[in-house]
Every structure is written in C-alpha cells, then in structure tokens.
C-alpha cells in the first residue's frame, strides 16, 4: 500500500512533487509549525476532512478536500479490478508468452479456442453504450431498466478456429467434468476433430471440470493434443472477445428476449450470425478497421460521447401508481418516521467489489499497483445477512445460513431477532420488502 505524505505549511499556494511514493502539499491558513499527515489512497474525503481537522484544529469541509487535492492532480477514481496474479502466475504467463511468441499464422490456424460463459435474461453487463451529451445522464432515453436480482439464464460453450466454429452448446445446469466429457467432447470436440486434416490443438482453461481425470482420459483415447495454458489468464483467450460480440448482439436485439426460451433461441441465432471473418481476425491478430474510430472521433467533435446508460428498475404504470399512492399517504409524516423499523437482507461476498471504493491518484497512475484492486474471476464465498434500523437504535445483525426462504425467515429472523426487538419498543412500524 502506498501512502501520500502531506505537509501543511503557511505558504500562499499549493505545490507538490510528482513522486509516486510520497506527496508534499503546501496549504495556507495554518500556523508556521509544520504538520505532517499521512493519507491513505483509499481514504474518503470525509475521512481526510476529519484527519485534517484533528491534526490542525481547523474545520475543513470535504468539498475543500476535493478541491485542494484536485489542484495537485489527485482525483477520486475507482481502482482498476484485476485477477489476483502471484509471482508464480506472472512467471508462467511470461514463459508461455515467450514460448508462443514466434507462432506463425499457420500454427495458430490449428488451435481451437474454447470456453463457456453465462448469459442471464435480466443481467446487464454494460456492453451496450449510448451516445449522450453532457448533462443528459438522467434523461429517460439515456437510462436502461435493470431488475434488482439477476434473472434466469443459460450456460453456453463454444469453440472457434480459423475458418470455422463449433455449434453453440446451451445448458441450464452448472458445468461438471461428466458433462464436459459426455457432451462437450463427444458431441462437439471429437466430431469437429474428425473433420480436420491438419494438426489439431485444443485449448481450454484450467477450470476444474476441464481438468477432471475422465476428461484427460478422453483426450488420450481420442488422440487430441491439449495446449498448455497459464492459470488466471482469461485475457489471453480469444473467445472471450467472441462472448462480448455475442452479448452485444443479444443486447441489441429488438425486441429483446423476454423469457428463457427466447434467450436460448437468440443465443443460437446470433452465434451463427457472427461473421466468421471477425473470428478469423481475432485468431490472426489482425488490426481493427479504422472506420469505427473515425465515427467515434467525429461524434466526439460534435459533443457526443459513448457512456454507459444509467441503470434503473423496470417500473410499470401500475408500479408508478402504487408508489405515488404510497408517497401521498405518507407525505405529511414527520414523527411517524421515527417509529419505522427498516429491514432487509443482503449478501456480502469476500472478494466482491461493487465500485464503492475510490482511490486518490494522478492522471496516468491508473495501472500502478497501489491503484488497483484484486478480484477473482469466479464467484467468491460470502454470507447472507439481515438487519434492521430504527431511529436511535438497530436490530442485531443476523447471519442467514444458505438462501433465505419463508421457513428460514421465520426461524432465523422473525422469532429470534424481530419479535424481541419490537417488544422493547413502545410503538413501532415494521417495514420489509415484497421478496
């Protein structure tokens, strides 16, 4: 972790040294005694305001902290998220890259890149961008609806090779070693291998189902050579770009899929509709055409920039009517809000990063180790918790084992936590959502 060392002096302006390890900040308005303060990159503006006030005895607002740090080139930015790569991972990736750096187009044309990906009906992966002018972020045409909870979806598998591709396999269950051998290999890879007259090299990552012993035995029996693959290297797999193409095509369909069968048909149709030359360009590492960049540059000159649309809940007219009625009935409430106990549950994951954490960094420091945050590619372990808050008090935090259902809600939440808490209040209004 790299810290900034801030020095407060009685001088007329702010100056700084552009040093990655430390920073000297000169600020007016304080006495002649030098004061040193260490700033953590992940400190919030409110934390810095309290630290400055404690160190100097002068009240400093968080807006002032934002402004003064902006003067020296420090801005609150979301840290880059990356896969937690160890020194061993880096060494293996470097060895793999050096071993394949001299590969010719003919050699890469024999490699089948494969992987699976999950597509959800209600998931928004931010693939779709919109063109909007500054200040129009909250306009209705610049927003997109998103359900609070992820919807049902499909797990898909596919493979690409120069000049061809496999059929898209779609399933609703989690991939296992048994399914990977019986379905993926026997129905797709082995049949595709039979049509290849040249040398064939199969690529898949190091996911547990891919490295099952029954899969290794199938590879040996079918005489299929597997490419060695460095761990934690999804960025090297070209089919990840194809999944992005497929996701963009699904997101651009009009009308969009509204049920799981429609999503399945859309996935199969769009997989076949992806131009083969785009896949070939990926495999051959061909440069992208400049026409899209030219259009983007011209739109930027006219004041339009590509921005992710604002995500909002899909509210129908009935939802809006009920929300309006609910608000009208409670519009005059004042003291009554002190009696409401607001409750809900939430899942907290060990490695989850939802963009709440900001770091202070200069321009050009985006990829520094001190400005990045590690994130695992797979689902991380976590717990479901429930809690409630009321004016001047709150319920104990309840840990819920597994997924919350009605029986577990009664046994683990209502009886041991809610009822004793409500009995200790003179008057209370219990709030819960419609989950």
C-alpha positions in Angstrom: 0.0 0.0 0.0 1.4 3.4 -1.0 0.6 6.5 1.1 0.8 10.2 0.4 2.7 12.2 2.9 1.0 15.6 3.2 2.9 18.6 4.8 0.9 21.6 5.8 2.8 25.0 5.8 1.9 28.6 5.9 2.5 29.5 2.2 0.4 31.3 -0.3 -0.2 28.4 -2.8 -0.4 24.7 -3.2 2.6 22.9 -4.7 3.7 19.3 -4.9 6.4 17.0 -6.1 5.3 14.5 -8.7 6.7 11.5 -6.8 5.0 8.1 -6.8 6.0 7.3 -3.3 5.0 10.5 -1.5 3.5 13.9 -2.0 4.2 17.2 -0.3 1.2 19.6 -0.1 1.5 23.2 0.9 -1.6 24.9 2.2 -2.4 28.4 3.5 -4.4 29.2 6.6 -2.3 27.4 9.2 0.4 28.4 11.7 4.1 28.3 11.0 4.6 25.0 12.7 4.9 22.3 10.2 2.5 19.4 10.5 2.8 16.1 8.7 -0.1 13.9 7.8 -0.2 10.5 6.1 -3.0 10.0 3.6 -4.1 6.5 2.6 -5.1 6.3 -1.1 -8.3 4.6 -0.1 -9.4 7.3 2.5 -12.6 9.0 1.7 -12.9 12.8 1.5 -14.8 12.7 4.8 -12.0 10.7 6.5 -9.4 13.2 5.2 -11.6 16.1 6.4 -11.7 14.6 9.9 -8.0 13.9 9.9 -7.1 17.4 8.8 -9.4 18.9 11.5 -7.9 16.7 14.2 -4.3 17.5 13.1 -4.7 21.3 12.6 -7.7 22.2 14.8 -9.3 23.9 11.8 -12.5 22.7 10.3 -12.1 21.6 6.7 -15.1 20.5 4.6 -14.9 17.5 2.3 -15.6 19.8 -0.7 -12.4 21.7 0.2 -10.5 18.4 0.4 -11.8 17.5 -3.1 -10.9 20.9 -4.5 -7.4 21.1 -2.9 -6.5 17.6 -3.9 -7.8 18.4 -7.4 -5.4 21.3 -7.6 -2.4 19.0 -7.2 -3.8 16.5 -9.7 -5.4 13.9 -7.3 -8.9 12.8 -8.1 -11.2 10.1 -6.6 -11.3 7.2 -9.1 -12.5 3.7 -8.9 -9.5 1.3 -8.7 -8.8 -1.0 -11.6 -10.0 -4.5 -10.9 -7.8 -7.4 -11.9 -7.3 -11.1 -11.3 -5.0 -11.7 -8.3 -1.9 -12.9 -10.0 1.0 -14.2 -7.9 4.7 -14.1 -8.8 4.4 -17.7 -10.0 1.4 -16.8 -12.2 3.5 -14.0 -13.8 6.4 -16.3 -14.4 4.2 -18.9 -16.0 2.4 -16.3 -18.2 5.8 -14.9 -19.3 7.1 -18.4 -20.1 4.0 -19.2 -22.0 4.1 -16.0 -24.0 7.8 -16.4 -24.9 7.2 -20.0 -26.0 4.4 -18.9 -28.4 5.7 -15.5 -29.5 7.1 -16.9 -32.7 4.0 -18.8 -33.7 3.1 -18.3 -37.3 -0.5 -17.8 -38.7 -0.4 -21.4 -40.0 0.3 -22.7 -36.5 -2.4 -20.6 -34.9 -4.9 -21.7 -37.5 -4.8 -25.2 -36.0 -5.7 -24.0 -32.5 -9.3 -24.3 -31.3 -10.0 -21.7 -28.6 -12.9 -22.8 -26.4 -14.6 -21.7 -23.2 -18.0 -21.4 -21.6 -19.9 -18.3 -20.5 -23.2 -17.5 -18.7 -25.9 -15.2 -20.2 -28.7 -14.1 -18.0 -32.1 -12.8 -19.0 -32.0 -9.8 -16.7 -28.3 -9.3 -16.5 -26.8 -6.0 -17.7 -23.1 -6.4 -18.5 -22.6 -2.8 -19.6 -21.9 -3.9 -23.1 -24.4 -1.5 -24.6 -23.3 2.1 -24.8 -25.4 5.1 -25.7 -24.5 8.5 -27.3 -25.4 11.3 -25.0 -24.5 15.0 -24.5 -23.0 16.2 -21.1 -25.7 16.9 -18.5 -28.3 14.4 -20.0 -27.3 11.4 -17.8 -30.7 11.2 -16.1 -32.9 11.7 -19.2 -35.3 8.8 -19.8 -33.9 8.0 -23.2 -30.4 7.6 -21.6 -31.4 5.1 -18.9 -31.9 1.4 -19.1 -34.0 -0.8 -16.8 -32.4 -3.5 -14.6 -34.0 -5.8 -12.1 -32.6 -5.8 -8.7 -32.0 -9.6 -8.7 -30.4 -11.5 -11.6 -32.8 -13.5 -13.7 -32.6 -17.0 -15.1 -30.2 -17.7 -17.9 -28.1 -20.2 -19.8 -24.5 -21.5 -19.7 -23.1 -21.7 -23.2 -20.0 -23.4 -24.6 -18.4 -22.8 -27.9 -15.1 -23.1 -29.8 -13.5 -21.1 -32.7 -10.8 -22.0 -35.2 -9.6 -20.3 -38.3 -12.3 -20.5 -40.9 -14.8 -22.3 -38.8 -16.5 -22.7 -35.4 -18.3 -25.4 -33.4 -22.0 -25.4 -32.7 -23.1 -23.5 -29.6 -23.9 -25.8 -26.7 -26.5 -24.4 -24.4 -27.4 -25.8 -21.0 -29.1 -24.6 -17.8 -27.0 -26.5 -15.2 -23.5 -26.0 -14.0 -20.7 -27.5 -16.0 -19.2 -30.7 -14.5 -16.4 -33.0 -15.6 -19.0 -35.6 -16.5 -21.0 -33.2 -18.7 -17.8 -31.8 -20.2 -16.7 -35.2 -21.3 -20.0 -36.7 -22.4 -21.5 -33.6 -24.1 -18.7 -31.2 -25.0 -16.0 -33.6 -26.1 -18.1 -36.5 -27.5 -20.7 -34.4 -29.2 -18.7 -31.3 -30.3 -14.9 -31.5 -30.0 -14.4 -35.1 -31.2 -16.8 -34.7 -34.1 -15.1 -31.4 -35.1 -11.7 -33.1 -34.8 -12.7 -35.7 -37.3 -13.2 -33.1 -40.0 -9.7 -31.6 -39.5 -7.0 -32.9 -41.8 -4.2 -30.7 -40.4 -2.7 -30.8 -37.0 -5.3 -30.0 -34.3 -4.6 -28.3 -31.0 -7.3 -27.9 -28.4 -7.3 -25.0 -26.0 -9.3 -24.7 -22.8 -8.6 -23.0 -19.5 -7.7 -24.6 -16.1 -11.3 -24.7 -14.7 -11.9 -27.8 -12.5 -14.3 -29.6 -14.9 -11.8 -29.1 -17.8 -9.0 -30.8 -15.8 -11.0 -33.8 -14.5 -9.4 -37.2 -14.8 -12.2 -38.5 -17.0 -11.6 -35.6 -19.4 -7.8 -36.3 -19.6 -8.6 -40.0 -20.3 -10.9 -38.9 -23.1 -8.2 -36.7 -24.6 -5.8 -39.6 -24.7 -8.2 -42.0 -26.2 -9.2 -39.6 -29.0 -5.5 -38.6 -29.6 -6.3 -34.9 -29.1 -3.4 -32.6 -28.0 -4.3 -30.0 -25.4 -2.5 -26.7 -25.4 -0.8 -25.8 -22.1 -2.5 -22.8 -20.6 -1.3 -20.4 -17.8 -3.6 -20.0 -14.8 -5.6 -16.8 -14.3 -5.3 -15.8 -18.0 -8.8 -15.1 -19.3 -7.4 -12.1 -21.2 -5.3 -14.4 -23.4 -8.3 -16.5 -24.6 -9.6 -15.0 -27.8 -13.1 -16.5 -27.4 -13.7 -14.0 -24.6 -13.9 -11.4 -27.3 -16.5 -13.6 -29.1 -18.6 -13.8 -26.0 -18.5 -10.0 -25.9 -19.7 -9.9 -29.5 -22.5 -12.3 -28.7 -23.5 -10.3 -25.7 -23.6 -7.1 -27.7 -25.7 -8.7 -30.4 -28.2 -10.1 -27.8 -28.4 -6.7 -26.1 -29.1 -5.0 -29.5 -32.0 -7.3 -30.5 -35.3 -5.5 -30.9 -37.4 -6.6 -29.2 -35.1 -8.1 -26.6 -35.6 -11.6 -25.3 -38.3 -11.6 -22.6 -38.2 -15.3 -21.4 -35.7 -18.1 -21.1 -36.7 -19.9 -24.3 -36.4 -16.7 -26.3 -33.0 -16.1 -24.9 -31.9 -19.6 -25.9 -33.1 -19.1 -29.5 -31.5 -15.7 -29.6 -28.1 -17.1 -28.5 -28.2 -19.8 -31.1 -29.2 -17.4 -33.8 -26.7 -14.7 -33.0 -23.9 -17.3 -32.6 -24.5 -18.3 -36.2 -24.8 -14.7 -37.4 -21.4 -13.6 -36.1 -19.3 -13.0 -39.2 -16.5 -15.6 -39.5 -14.1 -13.0 -40.6 -14.3 -11.3 -37.2 -13.3 -14.5 -35.5 -10.5 -15.0 -38.1 -9.2 -11.5 -37.4 -9.0 -12.3 -33.7 -7.1 -15.5 -34.3 -4.7 -13.9 -36.8 -4.4 -10.7 -34.6 -5.4 -8.5 -37.5 -5.7 -4.8 -36.7 -9.2 -3.4 -36.3 -10.7 -1.3 -39.0 -10.4 2.5 -38.5 -13.9 3.3 -39.7 -15.4 2.9 -36.2 -12.7 5.1 -34.7 -13.4 7.8 -37.3 -17.1 7.8 -36.5 -16.3 8.0 -32.8 -13.9 10.9 -33.3 -16.5 12.8 -35.4 -19.2 12.3 -32.7 -16.8 13.5 -30.0 -16.2 16.6 -32.0 -19.9 17.3 -32.0 -20.2 16.9 -28.2 -21.5 13.3 -28.1 -19.5 10.7 -26.1 -20.1 7.0 -25.5 -21.4 6.5 -22.0 -22.9 3.6 -20.1 -26.7 4.2 -19.7 -28.0 4.7 -16.1 -29.5 1.5 -14.7 -33.0 1.7 -13.2 -35.7 -0.7 -12.0 -38.3 -1.7 -14.7 -41.3 0.1 -13.3 -44.7 -0.4 -15.0 -47.6 2.1 -14.9 -49.1 0.1 -12.0 -45.8 0.3 -10.1 -45.7 4.0 -10.6 -49.3 4.4 -9.5 -48.8 2.4 -6.3 -45.6 4.2 -5.5 -47.3 7.6 -6.0 -50.2 6.5 -3.8 -47.8 5.2 -1.1 -45.9 8.5 -1.1 -49.0 10.6 -1.0 -50.3 8.8 2.1 -47.0 9.4 4.0 -46.2 12.8 2.6 -47.1 14.6 5.9 -45.3 12.1 8.2 -42.7 13.7 10.5 -42.6 12.0 13.9 -44.0 8.8 12.4 -40.7 8.0 10.6 -39.0 7.7 14.0 -41.2 4.7 14.7 -40.4 2.8 11.4 -38.1 -0.2 11.6 -36.5 -0.5 8.1 -35.3 -4.1 7.4 -33.8 -6.1 4.5 -31.2 -8.8 3.8 -28.1 -8.6 1.7 -25.3 -10.9 0.5 -21.8 -9.8 1.3 -19.0 -11.7 -0.6 -15.4 -12.0 0.4 -14.0 -10.8 -2.9 -16.9 -8.7 -4.2 -16.1 -5.2 -5.4 -19.1 -3.1 -6.3 -17.4 0.2 -7.1 -17.9 1.9 -3.8 -14.2 2.2 -3.0 -12.3 5.1 -4.6 -8.6 5.8 -4.7 -6.8 9.1 -5.0 -4.5 9.1 -8.0 -2.8 11.3 -10.5 -3.5 11.2 -14.2 -1.5 8.3 -15.7 -1.4 6.3 -12.5 -4.3 4.0 -13.3 -2.3 0.9 -13.6 0.0 1.4 -10.6 -0.1 -1.5 -8.1 -1.3 1.0 -5.4 -4.3 2.0 -7.5 -5.6 -1.4 -8.5 -7.8 -3.9 -6.6 -7.6 -7.6 -7.0 -10.8 -9.5 -7.9 -11.3 -13.2 -8.5 -12.9 -14.2 -11.8 -15.2 -16.9 -10.2 -17.8 -16.5 -7.5 -16.3 -15.8 -4.1 -17.6 -17.2 -0.8 -19.9 -15.0 1.2 -22.7 -14.8 3.7 -26.3 -13.6 3.7 -27.1 -11.2 6.5 -30.3 -9.5 7.7 -30.6 -6.3 9.7 -33.0 -3.5 10.7 -32.6 0.1 11.7 -34.8 2.5 13.7 -34.4 6.0 15.0 -31.6 5.9 17.6 -31.3 2.1 17.5 -31.0 -1.0 15.4 -31.5 -4.8 15.5 -28.6 -7.3 15.9 -27.1 -8.4 12.6 -28.4 -11.8 11.8 -26.4 -14.3 9.7 -28.5 -16.5 7.5 -27.3 -20.0 6.6 -27.9 -20.5 2.9 -30.5 -19.0 0.7 -33.4 -17.1 2.5 -36.8 -18.8 2.3 -40.0 -18.3 4.3 -39.3 -21.1 6.8 -35.7 -19.8 7.4 -37.1 -16.2 7.6 -39.4 -17.2 10.5 -36.9 -19.4 12.4 -33.7 -17.4 12.0 -35.0 -13.8 11.7 -38.5 -13.2 13.0 -38.5 -15.3 16.1 -35.0 -14.7 17.5 -34.4 -11.1 16.3 -37.6 -9.2 15.2 -40.1 -10.1 17.9 -37.7 -9.4 20.9 -36.6 -6.1 19.3 -40.2 -4.9 18.7 -41.3 -5.9 22.2 -38.7 -3.4 23.5 -40.2 -0.5 21.6 -43.3 1.4 22.8 -44.6 1.8 19.3 -43.1 0.5 16.0 -44.0 0.1 12.4 -42.2 -2.9 10.8 -41.1 -2.5 7.2 -40.0 -5.3 4.8 -40.0 -5.6 1.1 -42.0 -8.0 -1.1 -39.3 -10.6 -1.7 
